[in-house]
Amino acid sequence: MKEMTVEHDFAPIFDENSRILILGTMPSVKSREQGFYYGHKQNRFWKVLANVTGDTLPQTIEEKKAFLLRNKIAIWDVIKKCDIVGSSDASIKNAEANDIAQLVENTNITKIYANGTTAKKLYDSLVKCDMEAILLPSTSPANAAFSLEKLTEKWSVILEDL
């Protein structure tokens, strides 16, 4: 696979009731093909959130949007544009950040969580926002060290802010 310049074209998902913002790095190839966040079947993002909230696992894009809004969760990605090989976070170069500060300033979001180390590092280095991002273990299938149960346990911290 060769390096490509990719522009993030998904809008953030949020509304006036959103209390937390979960940030990924950049949509995977599968997510870009589907046109929505966390589209790879092996990514455990949706399973983890369903487990943490006790809500039904969403299947369609519309169900996923409704799930997020119902649970007061906003999602977006740190990166607006970058050079990347496939879906490899480790290959990201020349990253430009989304305007996360603008989103936070104009919403009721009180906490930001980073889905994985790369999202946290990119947030810390690229984003100019007064709110710190709290690191959560990545839900990516590449993070094999964490079982679904362990991810659910670690991600349960978000309940304090919902």
N, C-alpha and C positions, 0 to 999 in steps of 0.2 A: 504494500500500500504506500502511496506517496503522500507527501505533505500537501495540504490544500489550505487556502484561505477560506474561512467559513464565517459568515455573518449570522448572528443569532437573530431570528425573526419571530420568536414567540413573545407575545405580550406577557407581562407578569399577571398572575392570577391573584386577585385581591378584591376586597370591597370594604365598606366602612366598618364592618364588624371584625375584620382581620386583626389579630393580636400579635401573631408571630410571623416572621418571614424566614422561610427555609431557602437557602441558597445552594445551588449546585455550581459546577464550573461552567460547562458548556454542554448542550444537548448531544447525546451520542448519535452515531450514524442511524441507528434504529429509530431514535426519537425524532431525528430530522426527517426521516422517511414518513413517519406517522404524523408529524406536525404537532407533537405534544410532548411534554416532559415525561421522563422516565418510561420510555416506550419499550425498552428491551425487556423481554419476558423474564430474564434471569435477574434483573435489578429488583431488589427487595423493598424499594421505597414504598410502594402502595400497600404491600403486605404489612410492613412495619407500622405505618400510620394506621391501618385498620386495626391491628392488634393493640396499639397504644390507646386509640380512641374508643375501642370497643364497637366501632361502626362497621358496616358491611363493606367488604372489599369491592371497590369500584372497578368496572370493566371498560366501559366506553369513555371517550374523552368527555362527553357531557356529564357522565356519572362522576368522573374524577374532578371536574370543576365544581360540581354541586357538593361533593364530599369535602373538598377543601374549604369552600365558603361556609358550609354548615358547621365545620369544626373550627372556624376562625383562623384558618391557616392560609398564609400567602406564600406563593413560591415564585422564584425567578432564578436566574443564573448570574454569577459574578461577571462573566465575560460577554461582551457585545460582539466582538470580532477577534479572531486570532488565526494563526497558522497552526494546523493540527494534522496529525497522521491518524486517520480513522477516528476512533473514540478515545485514544490514549491521552489521558491527562498529563502523563509524563512528557509527551511530545509538544505540549503547548508552548508557542513562541509568539512574540509580538502581540500580546494580549492587550485589548482595550476594554475598559470596564463599562458596564451598564450604569446608569445614573441612579444608583440605589439610594443615595442620600435624598434625592428628590422624592422618591417613592415613600421613604420613611417620614419625611417632613410633612407629607400631605395625607397621611393615614393615621390610624390609631395603633400602629405596630409598636410594641413595647420591648420586643426581644428579637434578635437575629440569630439564627443557627446556621452553621456551615455544614453541609453534607460532605464530610471528608476533609482530610488534611490539605489537599490541593485547593479546594474552595476556600478554606480558611486562610491559607498563605496568600492566595490571589486577592482576597478581600482585604487583608491587612496591608498588602503592598500597593494595590491599585485604587481602592475605594476611599474617598474622602467623606467619611460619615462619622458623626459623634458617637454612634452606637457600636459597641464591640460585638463581634461575632463569636458565638460560643461553638466550639468544635464538637461535632457528633461524629461517630464512626460512619464511614461511607457505607451506603446500602448497595454499592456496586458489586457485581459478581466477582470482581477482581479482589475484593476484600474477603477472601476465604477464611481468614482468621476468626471472623465473627459469624456465628450461627444466627439464624432468624431469632431464636430465643434471646441470645445475648444482645443483638441489635435492639430488640423490643425493650429489653431492660434498660439499656443505655439511653434510648430515645424517649423513654417515659418521663424524663425530666421536662419535656415540653408541656406536660399537663399542668405544671405549676403556673404557666403563663396564659392558659386558654380560658 
